């Protein structure tokens, strides 16, 4: 520890909560605790005494050991080299940690998030000359971070002044000086010294990064999952949640979104989930190919891994680390998706820390500020005009793990009040092997009107009408299923039985989608609508025949109905002609049945 830093000593230890004496310490400041130099954050002050939450286990630490203030809050390093990385909850790169300490993270280990020895090819922005007025968010130049992502080097937020010097094109390490500017205050008064800017800067994770103004979303996030895109869409810059009980498939839904969404950058935060699930993510993602570029998916992805056996306070920090990196790429003008799996584990970390602090618990032991913390987190999503006059967005999708699948518990109920799209997972559907197990009766989306405009412009103008018809038929199916459960199918009319058949075609032919099916794991918007329109067209034709008196059993026995259920796996995204050909064959069969019935009526 450096003697130049302010130092004090440990007074009391209560699990991850440590009380220290340290003159001049500030709220939110990071500190190093004990001989092991454990990293922590000040969360409460009383005179010169501070309460610190540590990000690592305090086992073996004793009162009287030193405590040193570092002078800055919990911050992340933002610069080239983040993409493709796997970090822990406080942005330490796990690969470098493994090289330094093996399979287990040594306490007090300090590893820089960005590689200090790697060089980057820097290209200065055109038109920047000495004397140019600069402000936070402006682009100084670019670095090709990966083959697919051009990393824009930004003036740090809050920095303003006149450019004195800009480095020429060439190779630079992240700490090398690439610009100098004379800072000014709000009245344009210059400071005494010039400020050095490098390829990276630090930003406190609990402070949202600034932008010029917030815009409304204009386009849906395309995930390739029909139940999401066609029924409960989420806009780029929107807020979504995936609640569901254990085993309902939350992680699989999020992984499918991470793999197939049409975002520029994907950030996956594993917050307090089981280690085996995160190991699967960490091992599988580097092997996946990007469906949009043909290169490795990790070239536009970064992972934050904080498993359930890691320190609880680092779990609370990991969410903020992830969202801050998402905002950074948003400020470059990219569309970013951040997936948090799960916010329930994050809320449990809040509950544990607040309990150790002796704060008054409210609903199910959670602190009184649970709802405000959730709201503040989700409000960092949005589509914005950046400080460089570009457009960027952060789309937040949080998994929620309600105990026993009880959606009335505090985390789920508060989240439901905050977000705009709610994909509720059903244990009953999961038990029936219906995946994704998103319940169409309890899910909702507040983005349908905006999404309808996009579908109308890009795919087909009748999307909104077809979606509404399908949901109405599914609602009708729920009513009729209750009647069948009470009095049996004999109580239903032929029209009602055909309604059940039409709903079954939607559930099996549209809503079910296997992540392991090479043909159907991703469904383009054009194929989504083609399948939905085909199924509803068949339902309409069948309803017309049944309405004219054709026995429903005769219509139900038509052999093409079984093929309709399998059509999603028979024709890929580039085989829409096959779906059209099949539709022509079905039309010929139905016309033949209609003609045959008409002849029978005439003969009678």
N, C-alpha and C positions, 0 to 999 in steps of 0.2 A: 504493500500500500504506500502511496505517495505521502510524504510528510507535508506537502504543500496543500493538501486537501483538508477541509475541516473535519476534525475527528472528535469522537466522543466514546461512550461505552454503553454496553448493554445493561439494562436495569432489571428487566423481567422477560420471561419467555412463556408463551401459552400456545403451543403448537406452532402454526405458521405466523402467529401474531407476536411481535417482539416490541417491547417498550425500551426506548433508548434515550439517553441524555446526549444532546448534540446542539450546541449553541449555533444559532443562525440557520437552522434547518427550515426548509419550506415545505408546505403541503404539496404532495405529489412528487417530490424529489426522489430520485433513486439513491439508494445507499448500499454499501457493502457491509455485511454483518459478520462479526466473529473472525477467528483465525482462518476459517475456511473461505472467507470472503463471499458469503452467500448474497445473492442479489435480492433486493427488496424495494418496496415503494412506500413512502409516507402516506398514510390515509387519515391521520388525526394528529392534531397538535394541542399541547397544553403548556404554554410557556416554552421552556427549552426542552421539554419532554415530548417525544414523538412516538406515535404508534405506527409500526411498520408491518406490512404484510410481505412475507418472503415468498419467493417463487420456488424455493427448494426446501427440503426437509431440514428442520432445525435440530435433529437428533445429535446429541453430543456437544451442542453449543452451550456455553455457560454464561451466567451473568458476570459482568466485569470485562468480558472480551471487547475488543475495539469495534466501533461503528464509524464508518466514513461516509460523508455526503459527497455525491458525485457532481452535483450542481445542475442536473437536468432531469426532467420527468422521464417516465418510461417512453422510449422513442424507438423508431425503426429507421434503418438505413435504406434510403430510396435511391436507386441508381441502376445501371446496367448490370446484369448478372443474377437478377432475381428469378427470371423465368427458367423453368426446369428444376428449380430448387425445392428441397424438402426441408422445412424448418420446424423447430419446436415452438411452444407457446409464447416464447419471448424472442423469436426470430434468430435462434442459433441454428446454423445449418447442420442437420443431423449427420450428413456424410462426413463432414469435418470432425464432428464430435466423436463419431465412431473411430476415425483415424487416431484421434487424440486419447480416447479413454476406453475403446472397445465397445462391447455390447451394452454397457451400463453408463449412464451419464454421470461423470464425477461431479460432485457438488462443488460449486464455486467456479466451474469451468467457464472461461470467457473466450468466445470465438466470434470473430467479426462475421456479420451476415454476408458481406460482399468480399470477394477474393481481392486482396490488396496487390497481389502480384500479377494478375491477369491484365493484359493490355487490350485496349479497344480502339478501333479505327474511328476517330472523331472527325466529323465534317461540319464546319461552322455554318450557321445560318446565313443565307445571302442577305446583303443589305445592312448588316450590322457594322457600323463604323464607330470609331471613338467619338464620344459626345452624344451618342444615341441614348435617349431616355428609356430606361428599362424598369419594369415592375414585375412583381411576383407572378409566375405562371407563363411568362414569355419564353419563347424557345431560343436557346443559345446555339443549338446545333443538334446533330443527330448521331446516333451510334446504331449500327445494325446488330441488335441484341441477339436475335435468332434469324433464321432464314426468312421467316414470315413476319416478324415484328420489328419495326423500326422504332428504336427507343429515342424519344425526344428529350434532350437535356434541358430542364426547366430552371428558370430563376426561382429560388425558393420563395414560397408565399411570405408576404410581409417585407420583402426586400425591395427597395426602390432607390434608383440613383442613375448616374450617368456612366456609360461604359467607358472605361479607360483603355482596356486592352482585351482582345479576343485572340485566343490561340489559333494558329493556322491548322489546316488539315494535317492529321498525322496520328500516330499511335500514342495513347496515354493510359496510365494506370488511373484507377478511380479517385485516388487522392491527389492527382496532379492538378495544378492550377490551369484551368482553361479560359478563365476570364477574371478581370478585375474591374470593379466599378466603385465610384465615389458615392457612398450612400447619402441620401437626403431624408429629412423628416417631412412631415406633412406640409410644412410651409416652404419646402424647397431649399432649406438650409443644409449645406454640405457638412458631413462629418469630418473629423480630423484625419482619419486614415481610410485608405481604400479597402474594400472587402474582397477577399479572395473566394472565387467560386470554383468548385471542382465538378467532376462527373456525377457526384452523389451529394445528397444532403440528408439531414435527420429531421424527423417530424414526430411530435408527441402523439401517441396513438389515441388518446382520449379527446383530442381536439379535432373536430371535422375540418378537412382542408377547404379553403375558401373557393368560391366560383363567382362568376358575374351574376347569373340569374338562373332560376330553375325553369325548365320547360316542361310542357306536357308530353307524355309518351305518344309516339306516332305509329310505331310498328311493333307487332308481337314478337316475343322471343320464340323462335321456332326450335322446338326440341325434338321433333320427329316422333313424338308420342301422341297418338291420335286422341286419347282421352284428355290430354292437356291442350294441344293446339286447337282441336276442333270443338271442344266442349267447354273448357275452362282456361282460356288463354291468359297469359301474363305478358304485359308489355315490357319492352326494354326500358329499364329504369324503374320497374315496378317492385312491389314487395309481395312475396309469396310465402306460404307455410305448408309443410307436409307433416301433419300430425298423424300419429298412428301407434297402436300398441306394439309390443315386442313381436317380431316375426311377420309383421304386415308388409315389409318391403320398403321401408323409408330409405335405407342406404342404397338399394338398387335403383330406386327412382332418381335419387340425387346423382348417382353415378351415370345413369343414362343421360340426364340433363348435362352433366359435365362433359360427357363424351360427344354428344350430338348437337348441342345448342349452337346457334349461329352467332355466338358472341365472339369478339376478338380475343379476349383473355378470360381464362377460367381460374378461379381461386377456390380451392376446396379446403375447408377448415374442419378437421376432425377434432371435435371438442368433447373430451370425456367419454368417447365411445370405447367399446371393447377392443383390446389390442389386436385380436385376430381379424376383425373387420378392417381396421386401418392397415394392417399388414397386407391384406388382400388389395387394398387401394394402392399402397406404396409399391407393391410388386407388379400389379397389372397395368397401372397407368403408363409407366415408362415403356411398356411393350406395345401400347395401342397406337394405331395409325390415325392421323387426323383425316376425317372423311372429306374435309374441304380443301386441304392442301396436298394430301398424299404423304406428308412427312410425319414425324413422330408428334403425338398429341402434346407431349411435355414441352414442345417448343413454344406453346402459348398457354401453359398451365404452371401453376405453382401450388404446392401443398403445405399446409400447416398441420402438424400432427401432434396432438396432445391427448394421449390415451387416459383411460380411467385410473390407471395406477400411477400417473404422473402427479406432481404436486397440485393440489386443488386450486391454489391461487393463480398458478400459471394457466390453468384452464380458463379462469375468468379473464385473463389478459389476452388469450389467443384470439378471441372474437375481435377485439379492437386491433390487434396486429393485422389480421386478415383484411378488415374493412379499410384500414389506412392504406395498405398496399393497393387495394382495389381503387380507392380514390386517386391514388397517384397515377395509375394508368388511365383512369377516366380523364384526368387533367391533360393527358397527352392527346385526347380526342378519341379514345377507344371505348367500345362497348364491353363492359366487364360483367361477368356473372360471378357472384360469391355464394357458395353453398356452405352453410353452417350446420354441422351434424354432431351434436344437436344443442339447441338453445336450452333444453331442459337441463342438461348436465351443467351448462353455464349458470343457470339459475340456481342449481343446487350448490354450486361453488359460492354464489352470493349468500345463500342461506347459511352455509357453514361459517363463512368469515363473519357475517353479521352476528351469528350466535356467539362466537368467540369474543366479539367486541361488546357483548352484553346489550345489543340493540333489541328493542321491543319487537317480537315476532307478531305477524298478523296471519293472513291466510296460510294454513298448513305449514306454519313456521317460516315462511318466506318474509324477507324484510318489507317494510312499508313502501320502499322505493322501487319494488320490483317492476310495477307497471311503467313508471317513468323511465327506468333504465332500458326496458324493452323498447319503449317508444323512441327514445333517443337513439338507440342502435338502428332500428329500422328506418328512421328518418334520414339516415345517411345514404340511403338509396335515392335514386332519382336520375332523371335526364337533365343535363345542365348545359348552359353555355359557359365554357371555360374562360379563365382569365386571359387566354390567348385568342379569344373569339372563335374557338372551335366548338364542336358538339361532342359530348361524351356522356356515358351513362354507367351507373352501377345498379345492377339488378340483384336484389337480396332474396335468397330462398333459405329459410330456416326449417330444419326438421325439429319436430316436437315429439317427445316421448312421454305421453301422459300415463301414469301408473294405472294398469288395468284397463287402458283404453278409455279412461274417463275424461271426456272433452270438457267437462265442467271444472276441472282442476285449474288452479290459478294461472300457470304458465300458458296453457292452451287458450283459456278464456280471454286473457289479456291480449295474447297474440292475435286472436280472432278479431278483436276490436281495432287492432292497429293496421293489419295487412289488408291488401286489396284482392288477393287471390288465395283461396283456401282449398287445398287438395287433401281431403279427409280420407285416410286409409281405413279399410274395413277388415277386421279379423275374419269375419264370415266369408268375405270374398277370397281372402288369402287362403283360408282353410279349404275352399272349393277350388283352389289352384287357378283362380282368376287374377291374372297379373297384367298390368299394374292394378293393385287392389284399391283404386280410387273410387270412392262411393259417390255415384252421380246424384244421389238424393241429398246428401249433406254438404257436398262441395259447392263452391260458388266462385264467380269471377266478376269483378267490377269493371273489367276492361272490354266487355263484349262489344259495345257500340264502336269503340275505336278500332278494335280488331276486325269488326265487320267491314269497315271501310277499306282496310288493307286487303282482306280476302276478296272484296268486290273488285278492287283495282288489279290485284295480282293473280287471282285464281278464277273466281266465278261470282257473279252478282247474287246468286241465289243461296250463298252460304248461310246467311243469317236465318233465312226461312227454313232451310233444311235442318240446321242445328236446332231451331225451336221445335220443329216437328219431331225430331228424334227424342228430345227431352220430354216432350208431351207424351210420346208413346211409352217411354220408360216410366213415367209417372203413372200412366194408365196401367202398365204392367204391375206396378206395386199394389194398386187397388185390387186388380183382378186376382193377384196371387193370394191376397188375404181372404178373398171369397173362396178360392179353391181350398185353402187350408181349413176353412170352416165347414164347407158343405160339399166339397169335391168338385171335380171338373165337369160333372154331368149338369151342374146348375148353370153353366155358361152357354150362351148362344154361339152360333157359328161365327158371327162377327167378333165376339169377344175372344174366341179361341184363336182367330186369325191375328187379333191384336197381340196376344201372347206370343204367337209365332214370330210376328214382326219384331217385337222387343227382343226375343231370343236371337234373331239374326243380328240385331245391333250389338247386343252384348258379346256374342261369340265372334261375329265377323268384323266388328269395328273396335269395341272397347278392349277386348283381349289383345295383348301384344307381347310376344316373348322377346326378352332381351337376348336370348341365346339363338334366336332364329336369324340366320345370316341374311335372309331376304327381308324379313319384317322388323328387324331390330330398329331400323330407322325408316320412317315413312314420310316422304316429301309431301308438302301441302297439296300438290296437284293429285297425288295418288290418294291422300286422305279424302279429298272431296270426291274423287271418282268412286271410291269404295262406298262412302256414305250415300252419295247420290244413287248409286246402283241399288243398294239395299233398300232405300226408301222408295225407289221406283218400283222394285219388285213388290214391296208391301202395298203400294198404291194399286198396282195392277191386280194383285191378289184380292185386295179389299173390294175392288170393282167386280171381280168375278163372284166372290161370295155374296156381295150385295144383289147380284142378279140371280142368285139361287143355286150356284154351283156348290155342292157339298164341300165343307172346309176340309174334310179328310182327303178328298180327291186333290185339292190344291196342295195340302201338306205332303202328299205322297210323291209330288213331282221330284225327280231325281236331282235336278240342278240345285235344290235348296241345300243339300249337303255340301255341294261344291262351293256355294256362296260362302259358307263358313270357313272354307280353306283358301279362298281366293287371295287373301292377304299374303299367304306364303307361296303362292304360285306365280305371281307376277310382281317383279321388282319396280323400282321407281322409274326405270327407263322402258317399261313394258306396258304403258297405258293403252297401247293399241290392243293388247291381249284382253284387257278389261272391256274395251269397246266391242271386240269380237264376241266375247262371252255374252255381253248384253244383247247383241243382235240374235244370238242363238236362243237366249231366254225369251226374247220377244216373239220369236217364231214359235216356240213351244206354247207360250201363253195364248197367242193368236189361234193356234191349232185347237187348244182346249176350248177356247171361246166359241170357235166355229162349230166344233163337235157338239157343244152344249146347245147352241142355237138350232142345229139340225134336229137334235133330239126333242127340243121344245116344239118345233114345227110338226114333227111326225106325230107328237101326242095331240 
